[in-house]
Amino acid sequence: MTKRITALLLSVLLCLSLAGTAFAAGEESTIRGTAGTKEISVDLKNLIENAPYYLCSLLVKESEEAAETDFKIVESFNFRAKAGGTFTHTFQGGLIPTLQPGNVLRLRVPGVDFGGEDYIEYTVPESAGAYEITFDLNYEGASAPTKAETSGDGTVAEWPAGPVREGYTFLGWFDAAEGGEEVDSGHVFTADTTLYAHWQAGPVTAVSLPKTLKVTVKGTKTLTAALTPAGGEYASMEWASSDESIAAVTAHEDGASKAAVKGVKIGKANITVTVTSANGETYTASCEVTVSRQSSGGGGGGGGSSSSGYRVSVNSMSHGSVSTSPSRPSEGQTVTITVRPDKGYELDKLTVKGEDGKTIRTTKEGENEYTFTMPDGDVEISATFKAVEEVKEPAKPANVSFSDVPAGFWAYDQITWAANKGIMGGYGSGIFAPNRNVTRQQLWMVLGRLNGSHPADMAAARSWAISNGVSDGSNPSATMSRQQMVTMLYRYAQQKGYAVSGSVDLGRYPDSASVAGYAKEAVSWAVANGIMGGTSAGLLNPTGTASRAHFAVFMYRFCMFYEIA
């Protein structure tokens, strides 16, 4: 008996001694759990194998939004590091009979450092079902996307190797074709998802021009240099004409890869482009330009006079009118279309077509103004108008209040405003849940309501967002970051024709470098116009998760700025 007690005391002393030493378990250590089970899987890295028992404590809280103090100790158990640190454990239940979606697992091991923390965490995904993950190479001519399925913990077991594209460097997999956020192999998926490869073009390896180009005297045409790879890096690009007295060339305002070729007198000349690649190599291409006599009917581009440009014709229409300026634009000129619906009508469809019958893209500049770039030839414009339908606004609640948003709450006024306007609602029983995260599809629904479209469900809200250029419709259930939220507000403002002027130097914020490229313009606009502000620490926190309270504040500021709702 005495020997058994002595052995037990020695074992306890060994455990206490071990706990007093900070072993580095590394950032790769993980804990996982599956909804509806009592089983957790643990992978602890860099522990001392065959060391005395480690004491593990399993804690769980209901959701990420729950307070830190809501963590409950489910149970404690011993673990001996002799199998590479990987093991499974089934807890006994009690406080938490089984794991539920959204539960946050926390594992503590006294004396073990997990990358600067004394614990590791994991949020149980919504479902243990298998989701289809599509890996899109995201460039023209690429092979078909590859697909994979998630395992029970929501991760992809066999992450594809980095793809190869000649002339480009693979940057990683992202949740959007352009912009978006990078997704790594440890990501937990909760829905079918498409990931897109992003690429960085390497140094230019070749350049080419069209073999021939025709232009009239005093006319101007655009010449574009095709780089290999497209968007490749180069140190310089120079344009030259073999005879400036026949055809002059200047770098185009839209970019150095374009040049404006102007006919001076009848004859032929060669336009040459010389590109010095980022690696110091030089590449050259040439185009033969033929300058012909200027036609009286507007065959070649000119200076924009009524007799020298191309013809813009407007088809007859009912319930409205359309005018354009200038009347005889030359190739490359910006043409403004002004639409004037009759009282009680609105524009239904506006179509601009070139001589080849192809539709020319228009850009909405304001409530009744559109623009397009004049092609090399005449243009035909058609417009139809429809009667304005009376939109019945849904009944809006009056004087809405929530038990979890007291009068002293920092966003009380904005949340109350959003609820009373019918823009946002609660979760029943008088709860608003201000700290709960906002998903992409929830934002689409709110903006759809603000637009007067009133989507019937989340699928309809997604369709509305895609068709109006607010979002690409990806990752509907994903939580929103602050920069993603203001980007969609910015796109919505553009779609409505609101003025989106104003910008600030984001460099004054210490974390400005963390603003994603796709979001920089939107974030600058939002900060300049008081829609988005810095945190109490003087940071932008662009990647920080946006709560429902944050969303109410952003929507309030947005609507007040544009004097809507």
Helices and strands as residue ranges (DSSP letters): H 2-19, E 23-24, E 30-33, E 39-43, E 54-61, G 68-70, E 72-79, E 86-90, E 104-108, E 112-113, E 119-123, E 132-136, E 146-149, E 168-174, E 193-201, E 206-208, E 212-216, E 220-224, E 226-228, E 234-241, E 247-252, E 255-263, E 267-277, E 282-292, E 312-314, E 320-325, E 334-341, E 345-354, E 363-364, E 369-373, E 379-387, H 412-420, H 440-451, H 458-467, H 482-496, G 506-508, G 512-514, G 517-519, H 520-528, H 548-562
